[in-house]
C-alpha cells in the first residue's frame, strides 16, 4: 500500500541531512570563486578593462573611424582609402597622367578622375573599364595603349566593374571598333536597362561570381562585390614584375552608397573579398580611381625611377589584408553613423551618409 505524503515520516529538526551539508559546501565554494573573480577583475589594467567593456557594447562610428586611421598610420595608400570612404568627402579632379606600364603585363590609361587598366596577355588585351565616353576611349585608350607598346586592335574583352558611366562610357566604341566583347554583372546590365544612360553598351556577356576569364597565358577571376552598385565586380589577376609573378586585385567600386542596407551589402562584400584575396595570395592593390589610393602618385614614382627593382603597387599580402580591414572599419563606421544620425537628427541622415551619383567612383 502506498503511503500518503501527509503520513510520511519527517526528519527531526535537530538532525542535519547529508544533502544540507553538501549544499553548504557548494555555496561556500561558489562564493569564494565569485570573490576571487571580482578580485582578479579589480587587478586588471585599465586598458584591458576598457577593451573588455568595448566588446560588451556597440561601438560608435568614431571608434571605427579611429581604428581605420590607426591601421592606416602614415601609409599614403591606406590613408587615401580612409579619406575616400569618409562621409562627405569630395573627390578631386586631378589632371590626366601619361599612360604607363605599371607591371610588365599591366598598363594604366587614365584621364585623372578615372582609369582603365589593361591586362596584356599572349592573345590580346583584357581591358578593365572604358572611361567616360566614346571620345575618351578614342582620345586616351587607343593612343595610350600604343604608347605603352600594346595594340588596341587586340582588345578582346572589356570588363566593366560596375554600371556607372565613368566605367562603361567607352565600352561600346571599343566593341564597334575592334570587336571587343563587353562584360558586366547581370545586376548592372539590368541597372542600365532600367536607367537607359547615355553611351550605355549593348548588353553582351554576363559575369558570373567567381568566373574565370582566360585569354592566352592569363586567367582573371571576376568576383561579385555588390554594394557600390548591385553588380559591382572586383577582379583578381596575375601581375608580373621583373620576372616575378605577383597577384593583383582591383576593388571595383569605392564610394559607399547612400542607403544603410546597401552599405551593409558593401561591408559583406569586403569581408568575403578579403577572404578570397587571402586564399589567392593577393599582394598588389590597384584601383580604377587613382586619386583614392595614391595610385596616380605611385605611377609617377615608377615613371621617375626606371629600372628600379621596387614597385610601389606591391604591398605584400599583409598590406592588402590591412587595406581590407580599413575598408571594413570604415564601412562599419559609416553604418554606425547612419544609425546615430537617424537617432539624433533624422533630417540630416542623407547628408551624413554622403551622396552617391550615377557617375561616382
C-alpha positions as semicolon CSV with decimal commas, in nm:
position;residue;x (nm);y (nm);z (nm)
1;X;0,000;0,000;0,000
2;X;0,132;0,344;-0,091
3;X;0,189;0,591;0,191
4;X;0,032;0,934;0,162
5;X;0,264;1,241;0,180
6;X;0,082;1,363;0,493
7;X;0,163;1,044;0,683
8;X;0,524;1,012;0,563
9;X;0,796;1,019;0,835
10;X;0,963;1,362;0,882
11;X;1,327;1,449;0,958
12;X;1,377;1,566;1,316
13;X;1,461;1,941;1,328
14;X;1,777;1,884;1,532
15;X;1,928;1,645;1,280
16;X;2,137;1,756;0,975
17;X;2,060;1,587;0,646
18;X;2,376;1,489;0,445
19;X;2,247;1,684;0,145
20;X;2,229;2,003;0,353
21;X;2,599;1,986;0,431
22;X;2,677;1,924;0,064
23;X;2,468;2,227;-0,033
24;X;2,652;2,447;0,219
25;X;2,989;2,336;0,085
26;X;2,879;2,416;-0,273
27;X;2,755;2,760;-0,171
28;X;3,083;2,835;0,007
29;X;3,284;2,734;-0,300
30;X;3,063;2,943;-0,526
31;X;3,105;3,246;-0,301
32;X;3,481;3,200;-0,288
33;X;3,501;3,170;-0,666
34;X;3,288;3,483;-0,712
35;X;3,509;3,679;-0,473
36;X;3,822;3,557;-0,650
37;X;3,683;3,656;-0,990
38;X;3,586;4,000;-0,864
39;X;3,929;4,047;-0,709
40;X;4,103;3,946;-1,029
41;X;3,889;4,190;-1,234
42;X;3,985;4,469;-0,995
43;X;4,353;4,399;-1,063
44;X;4,319;4,417;-1,445
45;X;4,495;4,710;-1,615
46;X;4,267;4,996;-1,715
47;X;4,332;4,935;-2,085
48;X;4,228;4,571;-2,056
49;X;3,916;4,665;-1,863
50;X;3,829;4,926;-2,126
51;X;3,878;4,676;-2,406
52;X;3,655;4,430;-2,226
53;X;3,391;4,697;-2,184
54;X;3,415;4,792;-2,551
55;X;3,341;4,437;-2,661
56;X;3,029;4,429;-2,446
57;X;2,869;4,733;-2,608
58;X;2,808;4,869;-2,955
59;X;3,100;5,071;-3,088
60;X;3,044;5,426;-3,203
61;X;3,108;5,540;-3,556
62;X;3,406;5,745;-3,439
63;X;3,565;5,443;-3,275
64;X;3,553;5,256;-3,606
65;X;3,695;5,556;-3,792
66;X;3,972;5,592;-3,535
67;X;4,059;5,226;-3,575
68;X;4,080;5,265;-3,953
69;X;4,309;5,567;-3,914
70;X;4,525;5,372;-3,670
71;X;4,558;5,085;-3,918
72;X;4,649;5,329;-4,196
73;X;4,921;5,504;-3,999
74;X;5,141;5,713;-4,228
75;X;5,094;5,491;-4,533
76;X;4,961;5,720;-4,811
77;X;4,786;5,436;-4,993
78;X;4,592;5,331;-4,684
79;X;4,526;5,691;-4,577
80;X;4,385;5,754;-4,923
81;X;4,121;5,489;-4,867
82;X;4,029;5,634;-4,528
83;X;3,972;5,970;-4,696
84;X;3,785;5,824;-4,992
85;X;3,545;5,637;-4,762
86;X;3,481;5,931;-4,529
87;X;3,129;6,071;-4,535
88;X;3,105;6,398;-4,725
89;X;3,440;6,355;-4,899
90;X;3,454;6,543;-5,230
91;X;3,673;6,353;-5,478
92;X;3,937;6,563;-5,656
93;X;3,964;6,608;-6,032
94;X;4,338;6,561;-6,099
95;X;4,490;6,609;-6,445
96;X;4,539;6,310;-6,674
97;X;4,876;6,137;-6,636
98;X;5,064;5,988;-6,928
99;X;4,986;5,617;-6,979
100;X;5,224;5,377;-6,810
101;X;5,301;5,009;-6,775
102;X;5,289;4,965;-6,400
103;X;5,378;4,595;-6,437
104;X;5,530;4,404;-6,726
105;X;5,180;4,288;-6,825
106;X;4,961;4,565;-6,679
107;X;4,916;4,918;-6,811
108;X;4,706;5,209;-6,688
109;X;4,543;5,463;-6,918
110;X;4,384;5,744;-6,717
111;X;4,205;6,075;-6,750
112;X;4,295;6,152;-6,386
113;X;3,949;6,115;-6,242
114;X;3,907;5,759;-6,361
115;X;4,135;5,498;-6,517
116;X;4,120;5,197;-6,746
117;X;4,352;4,907;-6,667
118;X;4,484;4,686;-6,947
119;X;4,595;4,331;-6,877
120;X;4,830;4,234;-7,158
121;X;4,819;3,864;-7,246
122;X;4,977;3,644;-7,511
123;X;4,649;3,652;-7,708
124;X;4,540;4,011;-7,667
125;X;4,413;4,258;-7,409
126;X;4,161;4,229;-7,128
127;X;4,060;4,588;-7,053
128;X;3,909;4,669;-6,715
129;X;3,674;4,966;-6,759
130;X;3,650;5,205;-7,052
131;X;3,645;5,566;-6,919
132;X;3,355;5,812;-6,954
133;X;3,269;5,843;-7,322
134;X;3,343;5,715;-7,672
135;X;3,550;6,029;-7,724
136;X;3,770;5,949;-7,424
137;X;3,814;5,592;-7,544
138;X;3,929;5,726;-7,881
139;X;4,145;6,003;-7,733
140;X;4,304;5,823;-7,437
141;X;4,264;5,444;-7,452
142;X;4,354;5,382;-7,815
143;X;4,668;5,602;-7,837
144;X;4,754;5,531;-7,473
145;X;4,781;5,159;-7,537
146;X;5,001;5,225;-7,837
147;X;5,224;5,448;-7,623
148;X;5,295;5,157;-7,387
149;X;5,365;4,916;-7,671
150;X;5,026;4,743;-7,689
151;X;4,794;4,712;-7,989
152;X;4,440;4,840;-7,914
153;X;4,301;4,632;-8,200
154;X;4,375;4,324;-7,986
155;X;4,132;4,425;-7,711
156;X;3,927;4,108;-7,676
157;X;3,725;4,183;-7,363
158;X;3,612;4,496;-7,182
159;X;3,529;4,406;-6,822
160;X;3,308;4,680;-6,677
161;X;3,349;4,683;-6,300
162;X;3,012;4,850;-6,244
163;X;2,731;5,027;-6,420
164;X;2,834;5,391;-6,385
165;X;2,907;5,595;-6,694
166;X;3,268;5,672;-6,599
167;X;3,338;5,299;-6,630
168;X;3,125;5,187;-6,925
169;X;3,119;5,508;-7,134
170;X;3,375;5,399;-7,395
171;X;3,290;5,027;-7,399
172;X;3,058;5,028;-7,699
173;X;3,307;5,230;-7,902
174;X;3,574;4,963;-7,838
175;X;3,326;4,689;-7,925
176;X;3,237;4,862;-8,252
177;X;3,596;4,945;-8,347
178;X;3,774;4,625;-8,250
179;X;3,508;4,360;-8,195
180;X;3,571;4,350;-7,819
181;X;3,317;4,165;-7,604
182;X;3,169;4,372;-7,323
183;X;3,120;4,202;-6,986
184;X;2,922;4,314;-6,683
185;X;2,743;4,152;-6,391
186;X;2,374;4,078;-6,464
187;X;2,253;4,313;-6,190
188;X;2,427;4,609;-6,352
189;X;2,318;4,514;-6,704
190;X;1,969;4,529;-6,553
191;X;2,054;4,865;-6,395
192;X;2,147;5,009;-6,735
193;X;1,831;4,865;-6,888
194;X;1,614;5,048;-6,634
195;X;1,803;5,380;-6,635
196;X;1,898;5,400;-7,007
197;X;2,203;5,624;-6,959
198;X;2,390;5,783;-7,248
199;X;2,662;5,571;-7,410
200;X;2,544;5,252;-7,242
201;X;2,681;4,946;-7,423
202;X;2,451;4,691;-7,580
203;X;2,404;4,400;-7,343
204;X;2,661;4,133;-7,422
205;X;2,825;3,891;-7,176
206;X;2,718;3,832;-6,815
207;X;2,980;3,794;-6,543
208;X;2,916;3,509;-6,301
209;X;3,052;3,532;-5,948
210;X;3,397;3,374;-5,935
211;X;3,410;3,337;-6,314
212;X;3,749;3,255;-6,464
213;X;3,820;3,457;-6,779
214;X;4,118;3,310;-6,965
215;X;4,289;3,475;-7,260
216;X;4,618;3,326;-7,379
217;X;4,851;3,279;-7,084
218;X;4,642;3,477;-6,836
219;X;4,341;3,393;-6,620
220;X;4,143;3,665;-6,445
221;X;3,899;3,578;-6,165
222;X;3,592;3,802;-6,162
223;X;3,428;3,836;-5,821
224;X;3,088;3,985;-5,746
225;X;3,131;4,253;-5,478
226;X;2,793;4,432;-5,471
227;X;2,742;4,742;-5,260
228;X;2,869;5,037;-5,461
229;X;2,620;4,916;-5,722
230;X;2,414;4,595;-5,723
231;X;2,654;4,434;-5,971
232;X;2,998;4,565;-5,881
233;X;3,280;4,328;-5,982
234;X;3,634;4,313;-5,844
235;X;3,898;4,121;-6,045
236;X;4,197;3,922;-5,921
237;X;4,470;3,856;-6,178
238;X;4,842;3,786;-6,222
239;X;5,086;4,077;-6,243
240;X;5,447;4,021;-6,347
241;X;5,730;4,246;-6,235
242;X;6,092;4,191;-6,344
243;X;6,047;3,819;-6,387
244;X;5,849;3,762;-6,069
245;X;5,483;3,676;-6,050
246;X;5,252;3,868;-5,819
247;X;4,876;3,861;-5,772
248;X;4,677;4,182;-5,809
249;X;4,331;4,290;-5,706
250;X;4,123;4,585;-5,822
251;X;3,842;4,695;-5,587
252;X;3,558;4,759;-5,829
253;X;3,362;5,035;-5,655
254;X;3,491;5,274;-5,391
255;X;3,233;5,530;-5,280
256;X;2,979;5,390;-5,031
257;X;2,613;5,415;-5,137
258;X;2,362;5,630;-4,951
259;X;2,128;5,358;-4,822
260;X;2,230;5,184;-4,499
261;X;2,121;4,845;-4,634
262;X;2,348;4,894;-4,936
263;X;2,636;4,984;-4,704
264;X;2,572;4,657;-4,521
265;X;2,593;4,477;-4,855
266;X;2,918;4,661;-4,929
267;X;3,059;4,550;-4,593
268;X;2,964;4,188;-4,656
269;X;3,132;4,205;-4,998
270;X;3,451;4,348;-4,846
271;X;3,467;4,068;-4,589
272;X;3,409;3,797;-4,850
273;X;3,655;3,950;-5,096
274;X;3,923;3,979;-4,827
275;X;3,890;3,605;-4,773
276;X;3,924;3,537;-5,147
277;X;4,227;3,766;-5,161
278;X;4,389;3,577;-4,877
279;X;4,338;3,242;-5,047
280;X;4,473;3,380;-5,377
281;X;4,779;3,537;-5,214
282;X;4,699;3,891;-5,336
283;X;4,994;4,123;-5,278
284;X;4,916;4,406;-5,524
285;X;4,643;4,670;-5,488
286;X;4,502;4,864;-5,783
287;X;4,207;5,099;-5,823
288;X;4,004;5,235;-6,111
289;X;4,018;5,574;-5,933
290;X;4,383;5,663;-5,880
291;X;4,302;5,957;-5,654
292;X;4,152;5,718;-5,397
293;X;4,458;5,502;-5,334
294;X;4,757;5,725;-5,411
295;X;4,766;5,544;-5,743
296;X;4,846;5,847;-5,957
297;X;5,138;5,937;-5,732
298;X;5,264;5,579;-5,744
299;X;5,254;5,592;-6,123
300;X;5,483;5,894;-6,113
301;X;5,717;5,721;-5,867
302;X;5,756;5,438;-6,116
303;X;5,792;5,673;-6,411
304;X;6,065;5,870;-6,235
305;X;6,264;5,562;-6,134
306;X;6,303;5,350;-6,448
307;X;6,490;5,030;-6,383
308;X;6,417;5,034;-6,010
309;X;6,353;4,694;-5,857
310;X;6,088;4,843;-5,629
311;X;5,729;4,869;-5,741
312;X;5,509;5,084;-5,513
313;X;5,197;4,890;-5,615
314;X;5,334;4,577;-5,446
315;X;5,205;4,597;-5,088
316;X;5,257;4,238;-4,977
317;X;4,983;4,007;-4,858
318;X;4,979;4,165;-4,512
319;X;4,944;4,510;-4,667
320;X;4,649;4,419;-4,887
321;X;4,476;4,248;-4,595
322;X;4,532;4,559;-4,384
323;X;4,367;4,760;-4,661
324;X;4,060;4,540;-4,649
325;X;4,050;4,575;-4,270
326;X;4,048;4,951;-4,316
327;X;3,761;4,923;-4,563
328;X;3,577;4,701;-4,313
329;X;3,620;4,951;-4,027
330;X;3,526;5,249;-4,242
331;X;3,210;5,073;-4,357
332;X;3,117;4,967;-4,004
333;X;3,168;5,328;-3,906
334;X;2,952;5,458;-4,190
335;X;2,674;5,215;-4,094
336;X;2,701;5,321;-3,729
337;X;2,700;5,686;-3,839
338;X;2,375;5,632;-4,029
339;X;2,215;5,482;-3,719
340;X;2,346;5,753;-3,488
341;X;2,223;6,021;-3,727
342;X;1,878;5,864;-3,756
343;X;1,852;5,857;-3,377
344;X;1,975;6,208;-3,301
345;X;1,896;6,407;-3,616
346;X;1,676;6,232;-3,874
347;X;1,675;6,536;-4,101
348;X;2,050;6,512;-4,168
349;X;2,074;6,138;-4,224
350;X;2,118;6,168;-4,601
351;X;2,388;6,431;-4,565
352;X;2,573;6,230;-4,304
353;X;2,562;5,925;-4,527
354;X;2,717;6,113;-4,817
355;X;2,593;6,135;-5,172
356;X;2,606;5,878;-5,447
357;X;2,557;5,980;-5,807
358;X;2,525;5,784;-6,128
359;X;2,885;5,861;-6,221
360;X;3,075;5,838;-5,899
361;X;3,379;5,622;-5,809
